[in-house]
Amino acid sequence: MKLHIINPNTSQAMSDKILQVAQQARRTADVEVLTSTQGPASLESHVDDALAIPGLLLHAQALEAHQATDGILIACFGDPGIDAVRELSSVPVLGIAESAMRTAAMLGERFSVVTTLARTLPTAQRIVQRIGLTQQCARLRACNVPVQSLEHADTECRALLLQECQRAAKEDDIDAIVLGCAGMADLAAELSDAVGLPVVDGVSAGIQLLEGLVHQGLRPVKHRDHAYPAAKAALGPYASLLSTSPSTGAAVHDTY
């Protein structure tokens, strides 16, 4: 089984951290992390997301064209471009936000999310609503640590994250905490020990959920809004994403 994690930002340091966590979480799967070659170094705004999605889609298109993967995990807590990647893919595609929240919801009645910057909270709220967990999500919190600061989290970053997790455990009447950034994934066990609650990181949750889906032989149905996009004329540097449909041979940008 081969699983691919796509890091939609351009930070190799973040990809290295993600791979380390995924390798510890996997059971038997071979896991590879693909780093975007274009776009921002971190995703913290709608513009960041928009600039990151084309690179994400090019990776997904190439994986599909080569039938090179059994499942894809998008390693950004906003789950950017997830529906577009699902359109391009015949394999299960998960995002770390949905994976972590669904896992936390199975651990008890309520969970809180601790993410990076306050400006990202509305995006997290939309994900909660989209996946139907409004009743289970007690609160969305921000520790006000920028994503890039988590690449090599120092004592101050860890302290701010721990403080917010402690507040969540004390104030929110919850059974679990979800970490709202792939850059926090390696801190989950440490934080869980400190606050006395399960702390879920989306990288570990996503990899294990993907493994479960693949082991069961479950694949998405390619119809309705997740059918392959129709081939059509398009202009610009990413026109090849619509130049051919997978059934006739997708344009390929990278070799896998």
C-alpha positions as YAML, in Angstrom:
chain: A
units: angstrom
residues:
- id: 1
  name: MET
  ca: [0.00, 0.00, 0.00]
- id: 2
  name: LYS
  ca: [1.36, 3.40, -1.01]
- id: 3
  name: LEU
  ca: [-0.05, 6.55, 0.56]
- id: 4
  name: HIS
  ca: [0.87, 10.11, -0.36]
- id: 5
  name: ILE
  ca: [0.70, 13.16, 1.85]
- id: 6
  name: ILE
  ca: [0.65, 16.43, -0.07]
- id: 7
  name: ASN
  ca: [2.03, 19.42, 1.80]
- id: 8
  name: PRO
  ca: [0.41, 22.35, -0.02]
- id: 9
  name: ASN
  ca: [2.97, 24.85, 1.23]
- id: 10
  name: THR
  ca: [6.55, 25.06, -0.01]
- id: 11
  name: SER
  ca: [8.33, 24.39, 3.29]
- id: 12
  name: GLN
  ca: [10.57, 21.34, 3.15]
- id: 13
  name: ALA
  ca: [11.14, 21.60, 6.91]
- id: 14
  name: MET
  ca: [7.40, 21.20, 7.43]
- id: 15
  name: SER
  ca: [7.30, 18.23, 5.07]
- id: 16
  name: ASP
  ca: [10.14, 16.57, 6.97]
- id: 17
  name: LYS
  ca: [8.22, 16.94, 10.23]
- id: 18
  name: ILE
  ca: [5.03, 15.60, 8.64]
- id: 19
  name: LEU
  ca: [6.86, 12.55, 7.27]
- id: 20
  name: GLN
  ca: [8.38, 11.78, 10.66]
- id: 21
  name: VAL
  ca: [4.95, 11.80, 12.32]
- id: 22
  name: ALA
  ca: [3.34, 9.80, 9.51]
- id: 23
  name: GLN
  ca: [6.00, 7.10, 9.64]
- id: 24
  name: GLN
  ca: [5.40, 6.67, 13.36]
- id: 25
  name: ALA
  ca: [1.62, 6.52, 12.86]
- id: 26
  name: ARG
  ca: [1.44, 4.16, 9.89]
- id: 27
  name: ARG
  ca: [0.89, 0.46, 10.33]
- id: 28
  name: THR
  ca: [2.15, -1.15, 7.13]
- id: 29
  name: ALA
  ca: [1.76, 1.51, 4.43]
- id: 30
  name: ASP
  ca: [4.62, 3.05, 2.52]
- id: 31
  name: VAL
  ca: [4.21, 6.81, 3.03]
- id: 32
  name: GLU
  ca: [5.67, 9.61, 0.93]
- id: 33
  name: VAL
  ca: [5.32, 13.36, 1.43]
- id: 34
  name: LEU
  ca: [5.14, 15.60, -1.63]
- id: 35
  name: THR
  ca: [5.96, 19.28, -1.14]
- id: 36
  name: SER
  ca: [4.42, 21.91, -3.37]
- id: 37
  name: THR
  ca: [6.92, 23.56, -5.68]
- id: 38
  name: GLN
  ca: [4.92, 26.77, -5.99]
- id: 39
  name: GLY
  ca: [2.92, 29.01, -3.71]
- id: 40
  name: PRO
  ca: [3.40, 30.36, -0.18]
- id: 41
  name: ALA
  ca: [5.66, 29.00, 2.55]
- id: 42
  name: SER
  ca: [2.67, 28.74, 4.88]
- id: 43
  name: LEU
  ca: [-1.12, 28.91, 4.56]
- id: 44
  name: GLU
  ca: [-2.74, 31.45, 6.88]
- id: 45
  name: SER
  ca: [-5.18, 33.36, 4.66]
- id: 46
  name: HIS
  ca: [-7.63, 32.86, 1.82]
- id: 47
  name: VAL
  ca: [-5.07, 34.27, -0.62]
- id: 48
  name: ASP
  ca: [-2.47, 31.81, 0.68]
- id: 49
  name: ASP
  ca: [-4.93, 28.98, 0.07]
- id: 50
  name: ALA
  ca: [-5.74, 30.18, -3.45]
- id: 51
  name: LEU
  ca: [-2.06, 30.40, -4.37]
- id: 52
  name: ALA
  ca: [-1.34, 26.95, -2.93]
- id: 53
  name: ILE
  ca: [-4.16, 25.01, -4.58]
- id: 54
  name: PRO
  ca: [-2.73, 24.87, -8.16]
- id: 55
  name: GLY
  ca: [0.45, 23.15, -6.97]
- id: 56
  name: LEU
  ca: [-1.63, 20.76, -4.89]
- id: 57
  name: LEU
  ca: [-3.77, 19.89, -7.91]
- id: 58
  name: LEU
  ca: [-0.76, 19.27, -10.14]
- id: 59
  name: HIS
  ca: [0.55, 16.71, -7.65]
- id: 60
  name: ALA
  ca: [-2.86, 15.05, -7.45]
- id: 61
  name: GLN
  ca: [-3.23, 14.96, -11.23]
- id: 62
  name: ALA
  ca: [0.17, 13.33, -11.70]
- id: 63
  name: LEU
  ca: [-0.52, 10.71, -9.03]
- id: 64
  name: GLU
  ca: [-3.81, 9.83, -10.72]
- id: 65
  name: ALA
  ca: [-2.31, 9.71, -14.20]
- id: 66
  name: HIS
  ca: [0.36, 7.25, -13.07]
- id: 67
  name: GLN
  ca: [-1.99, 5.31, -10.75]
- id: 68
  name: ALA
  ca: [0.82, 5.84, -8.26]
- id: 69
  name: THR
  ca: [-1.09, 6.02, -4.97]
- id: 70
  name: ASP
  ca: [-3.72, 4.23, -2.92]
- id: 71
  name: GLY
  ca: [-4.74, 7.31, -0.93]
- id: 72
  name: ILE
  ca: [-3.99, 11.01, -0.49]
- id: 73
  name: LEU
  ca: [-3.84, 13.12, 2.67]
- id: 74
  name: ILE
  ca: [-3.81, 16.93, 2.39]
- id: 75
  name: ALA
  ca: [-1.56, 18.20, 5.17]
- id: 76
  name: CYS
  ca: [-2.99, 21.63, 5.94]
- id: 77
  name: PHE
  ca: [-5.66, 22.21, 8.56]
- id: 78
  name: GLY
  ca: [-7.82, 24.28, 6.22]
- id: 79
  name: ASP
  ca: [-8.16, 21.18, 4.00]
- id: 80
  name: PRO
  ca: [-7.54, 23.46, 1.00]
- id: 81
  name: GLY
  ca: [-8.70, 22.27, -2.40]
- id: 82
  name: ILE
  ca: [-10.01, 18.99, -1.02]
- id: 83
  name: ASP
  ca: [-13.05, 18.81, -3.30]
- id: 84
  name: ALA
  ca: [-10.94, 19.61, -6.37]
- id: 85
  name: VAL
  ca: [-8.40, 16.92, -5.43]
- id: 86
  name: ARG
  ca: [-11.28, 14.47, -4.96]
- id: 87
  name: GLU
  ca: [-12.49, 15.33, -8.47]
- id: 88
  name: LEU
  ca: [-9.08, 14.48, -9.90]
- id: 89
  name: SER
  ca: [-8.61, 11.28, -7.88]
- id: 90
  name: SER
  ca: [-10.06, 7.78, -7.94]
- id: 91
  name: VAL
  ca: [-8.61, 6.97, -4.50]
- id: 92
  name: PRO
  ca: [-9.69, 8.14, -1.03]
- id: 93
  name: VAL
  ca: [-8.67, 11.75, -0.33]
- id: 94
  name: LEU
  ca: [-8.72, 13.06, 3.24]
- id: 95
  name: GLY
  ca: [-7.73, 16.33, 4.88]
- id: 96
  name: ILE
  ca: [-6.06, 16.55, 8.26]
- id: 97
  name: ALA
  ca: [-8.79, 18.79, 9.71]
- id: 98
  name: GLU
  ca: [-11.65, 16.46, 8.88]
- id: 99
  name: SER
  ca: [-9.60, 13.42, 9.92]
- id: 100
  name: ALA
  ca: [-8.68, 14.89, 13.29]
- id: 101
  name: MET
  ca: [-12.16, 16.21, 14.07]
- id: 102
  name: ARG
  ca: [-13.91, 12.97, 13.17]
- id: 103
  name: THR
  ca: [-11.42, 11.03, 15.29]
- id: 104
  name: ALA
  ca: [-11.90, 13.37, 18.25]
- id: 105
  name: ALA
  ca: [-15.69, 13.06, 17.94]
- id: 106
  name: MET
  ca: [-15.34, 9.29, 18.44]
- id: 107
  name: LEU
  ca: [-13.43, 9.76, 21.70]
- id: 108
  name: GLY
  ca: [-16.23, 11.45, 23.62]
- id: 109
  name: GLU
  ca: [-19.10, 13.91, 23.47]
- id: 110
  name: ARG
  ca: [-17.20, 17.15, 22.81]
- id: 111
  name: PHE
  ca: [-13.85, 18.39, 21.58]
- id: 112
  name: SER
  ca: [-12.11, 21.73, 21.13]
- id: 113
  name: VAL
  ca: [-9.68, 22.80, 18.41]
- id: 114
  name: VAL
  ca: [-6.45, 24.65, 19.16]
- id: 115
  name: THR
  ca: [-5.05, 26.19, 16.00]
- id: 116
  name: THR
  ca: [-2.47, 28.80, 15.01]
- id: 117
  name: LEU
  ca: [-3.67, 32.34, 14.27]
- id: 118
  name: ALA
  ca: [-7.06, 33.81, 15.18]
- id: 119
  name: ARG
  ca: [-7.66, 34.83, 11.57]
- id: 120
  name: THR
  ca: [-7.90, 31.13, 10.62]
- id: 121
  name: LEU
  ca: [-10.76, 30.39, 13.04]
- id: 122
  name: PRO
  ca: [-13.56, 31.15, 10.53]
- id: 123
  name: THR
  ca: [-12.07, 28.60, 8.13]
- id: 124
  name: ALA
  ca: [-12.02, 25.99, 10.90]
- id: 125
  name: GLN
  ca: [-15.63, 26.85, 11.73]
- id: 126
  name: ARG
  ca: [-16.69, 26.28, 8.13]
- id: 127
  name: ILE
  ca: [-15.04, 22.85, 8.17]
- id: 128
  name: VAL
  ca: [-16.86, 21.95, 11.40]
- id: 129
  name: GLN
  ca: [-20.15, 22.92, 9.79]
- id: 130
  name: ARG
  ca: [-19.41, 21.18, 6.49]
- id: 131
  name: ILE
  ca: [-18.64, 17.83, 8.11]
- id: 132
  name: GLY
  ca: [-21.60, 18.02, 10.49]
- id: 133
  name: LEU
  ca: [-19.80, 18.28, 13.84]
- id: 134
  name: THR
  ca: [-21.22, 21.57, 15.11]
- id: 135
  name: GLN
  ca: [-22.76, 19.92, 18.16]
- id: 136
  name: GLN
  ca: [-19.56, 18.06, 19.04]
- id: 137
  name: CYS
  ca: [-17.15, 20.98, 18.61]
- id: 138
  name: ALA
  ca: [-17.21, 22.91, 21.88]
- id: 139
  name: ARG
  ca: [-14.86, 25.73, 20.94]
- id: 140
  name: LEU
  ca: [-12.29, 26.89, 18.40]
- id: 141
  name: ARG
  ca: [-9.18, 28.44, 19.93]
- id: 142
  name: ALA
  ca: [-6.03, 30.11, 18.61]
- id: 143
  name: CYS
  ca: [-2.64, 30.10, 20.33]
- id: 144
  name: ASN
  ca: [-1.41, 32.93, 18.04]
- id: 145
  name: VAL
  ca: [1.70, 31.08, 16.90]
- id: 146
  name: PRO
  ca: [2.44, 31.52, 13.16]
- id: 147
  name: VAL
  ca: [2.69, 28.34, 11.12]
- id: 148
  name: GLN
  ca: [6.33, 28.87, 10.19]
- id: 149
  name: SER
  ca: [7.28, 29.19, 13.86]
- id: 150
  name: LEU
  ca: [6.15, 25.58, 14.30]
- id: 151
  name: GLU
  ca: [8.71, 24.22, 11.84]
- id: 152
  name: HIS
  ca: [11.26, 24.21, 14.64]
- id: 153
  name: ALA
  ca: [9.05, 24.97, 17.63]
- id: 154
  name: ASP
  ca: [11.04, 26.66, 20.38]
- id: 155
  name: THR
  ca: [10.24, 26.86, 24.07]
- id: 156
  name: GLU
  ca: [8.04, 29.94, 23.65]
- id: 157
  name: CYS
  ca: [5.94, 28.35, 20.89]
- id: 158
  name: ARG
  ca: [5.47, 25.19, 22.90]
- id: 159
  name: ALA
  ca: [4.50, 27.21, 25.97]
- id: 160
  name: LEU
  ca: [1.84, 29.20, 24.09]
- id: 161
  name: LEU
  ca: [0.37, 26.05, 22.60]
- id: 162
  name: LEU
  ca: [0.38, 24.26, 25.95]
- id: 163
  name: GLN
  ca: [-1.29, 27.21, 27.68]
- id: 164
  name: GLU
  ca: [-4.14, 27.23, 25.17]
- id: 165
  name: CYS
  ca: [-4.59, 23.47, 25.46]
- id: 166
  name: GLN
  ca: [-4.68, 23.80, 29.24]
- id: 167
  name: ARG
  ca: [-7.34, 26.52, 28.97]
- id: 168
  name: ALA
  ca: [-9.38, 24.30, 26.69]
- id: 169
  name: ALA
  ca: [-9.14, 21.38, 29.10]
- id: 170
  name: LYS
  ca: [-10.14, 23.57, 32.05]
- id: 171
  name: GLU
  ca: [-12.84, 25.76, 30.51]
- id: 172
  name: ASP
  ca: [-14.51, 23.89, 27.64]
- id: 173
  name: ASP
  ca: [-15.93, 20.73, 29.29]
- id: 174
  name: ILE
  ca: [-14.41, 18.52, 26.61]
- id: 175
  name: ASP
  ca: [-13.18, 14.97, 26.10]
- id: 176
  name: ALA
  ca: [-10.47, 15.63, 23.50]
- id: 177
  name: ILE
  ca: [-8.41, 18.35, 21.84]
- id: 178
  name: VAL
  ca: [-7.70, 18.66, 18.11]
- id: 179
  name: LEU
  ca: [-4.45, 20.30, 17.02]
- id: 180
  name: GLY
  ca: [-5.14, 22.74, 14.21]
- id: 181
  name: CYS
  ca: [-1.92, 22.62, 12.19]
- id: 182
  name: ALA
  ca: [0.27, 19.94, 10.64]
- id: 183
  name: GLY
  ca: [3.23, 21.69, 12.26]
- id: 184
  name: MET
  ca: [1.86, 20.75, 15.69]
- id: 185
  name: ALA
  ca: [1.61, 17.05, 14.90]
- id: 186
  name: ASP
  ca: [4.83, 16.00, 16.62]
- id: 187
  name: LEU
  ca: [3.68, 17.62, 19.89]
- id: 188
  name: ALA
  ca: [0.45, 15.65, 20.36]
- id: 189
  name: ALA
  ca: [1.74, 13.04, 22.81]
- id: 190
  name: GLU
  ca: [3.60, 15.64, 24.86]
- id: 191
  name: LEU
  ca: [0.51, 17.84, 25.10]
- id: 192
  name: SER
  ca: [-1.76, 14.92, 25.92]
- id: 193
  name: ASP
  ca: [0.44, 13.96, 28.86]
- id: 194
  name: ALA
  ca: [0.46, 17.56, 30.08]
- id: 195
  name: VAL
  ca: [-3.31, 18.22, 29.93]
- id: 196
  name: GLY
  ca: [-4.64, 14.76, 30.73]
- id: 197
  name: LEU
  ca: [-6.87, 14.49, 27.64]
- id: 198
  name: PRO
  ca: [-6.50, 12.79, 24.26]
- id: 199
  name: VAL
  ca: [-4.84, 15.22, 21.85]
- id: 200
  name: VAL
  ca: [-5.45, 14.37, 18.20]
- id: 201
  name: ASP
  ca: [-3.15, 15.41, 15.37]
- id: 202
  name: GLY
  ca: [-4.55, 15.20, 11.87]
- id: 203
  name: VAL
  ca: [-1.46, 13.68, 10.26]
- id: 204
  name: SER
  ca: [-1.57, 10.55, 12.43]
- id: 205
  name: ALA
  ca: [-5.37, 10.38, 12.31]
- id: 206
  name: GLY
  ca: [-5.45, 10.86, 8.55]
- id: 207
  name: ILE
  ca: [-2.83, 8.23, 7.76]
- id: 208
  name: GLN
  ca: [-4.54, 5.64, 9.92]
- id: 209
  name: LEU
  ca: [-7.98, 6.43, 8.49]
- id: 210
  name: LEU
  ca: [-6.58, 6.13, 4.96]
- id: 211
  name: GLU
  ca: [-4.99, 2.79, 5.78]
- id: 212
  name: GLY
  ca: [-8.31, 1.55, 7.12]
- id: 213
  name: LEU
  ca: [-10.20, 2.61, 4.00]
- id: 214
  name: VAL
  ca: [-7.65, 1.00, 1.68]
- id: 215
  name: HIS
  ca: [-7.51, -2.24, 3.69]
- id: 216
  name: GLN
  ca: [-11.30, -2.48, 3.38]
- id: 217
  name: GLY
  ca: [-11.09, -1.96, -0.37]
- id: 218
  name: LEU
  ca: [-13.20, 1.20, -0.19]
- id: 219
  name: ARG
  ca: [-12.88, 3.77, -2.96]
- id: 220
  name: PRO
  ca: [-14.95, 6.84, -3.80]
- id: 221
  name: VAL
  ca: [-17.61, 6.71, -6.50]
- id: 222
  name: LYS
  ca: [-16.75, 9.05, -9.37]
- id: 223
  name: HIS
  ca: [-20.08, 10.75, -9.91]
- id: 224
  name: ARG
  ca: [-21.95, 13.97, -9.17]
- id: 225
  name: ASP
  ca: [-19.64, 16.79, -8.05]
- id: 226
  name: HIS
  ca: [-16.70, 14.43, -7.54]
- id: 227
  name: ALA
  ca: [-16.76, 13.09, -11.09]
- id: 228
  name: TYR
  ca: [-13.65, 13.87, -13.12]
- id: 229
  name: PRO
  ca: [-13.79, 17.43, -14.47]
- id: 230
  name: ALA
  ca: [-14.78, 17.67, -18.11]
- id: 231
  name: ALA
  ca: [-12.01, 18.40, -20.59]
- id: 232
  name: LYS
  ca: [-12.40, 21.90, -21.99]
- id: 233
  name: ALA
  ca: [-10.47, 24.78, -23.45]
- id: 234
  name: ALA
  ca: [-8.70, 26.85, -20.80]
- id: 235
  name: LEU
  ca: [-6.02, 29.52, -20.66]
- id: 236
  name: GLY
  ca: [-3.14, 30.15, -18.30]
- id: 237
  name: PRO
  ca: [-0.35, 28.15, -16.65]
- id: 238
  name: TYR
  ca: [-2.72, 25.57, -15.14]
- id: 239
  name: ALA
  ca: [-4.88, 25.00, -18.21]
- id: 240
  name: SER
  ca: [-3.58, 21.44, -18.47]
- id: 241
  name: LEU
  ca: [-5.64, 20.54, -15.40]
- id: 242
  name: LEU
  ca: [-8.63, 20.68, -17.75]
- id: 243
  name: SER
  ca: [-6.94, 19.73, -21.00]
- id: 244
  name: THR
  ca: [-7.80, 16.03, -20.88]
- id: 245
  name: SER
  ca: [-9.93, 13.80, -18.70]
- id: 246
  name: PRO
  ca: [-8.30, 10.88, -16.83]
- id: 247
  name: SER
  ca: [-10.28, 8.43, -18.95]
- id: 248
  name: THR
  ca: [-8.41, 9.62, -22.04]
- id: 249
  name: GLY
  ca: [-5.07, 10.27, -20.39]
- id: 250
  name: ALA
  ca: [-4.37, 13.21, -18.12]
- id: 251
  name: ALA
  ca: [-1.61, 15.65, -18.84]
- id: 252
  name: VAL
  ca: [1.32, 14.83, -16.56]
- id: 253
  name: HIS
  ca: [3.66, 17.33, -14.93]
- id: 254
  name: ASP
  ca: [5.78, 15.12, -12.69]
- id: 255
  name: THR
  ca: [6.94, 11.52, -12.67]
- id: 256
  name: TYR
  ca: [6.02, 9.24, -9.78]
...
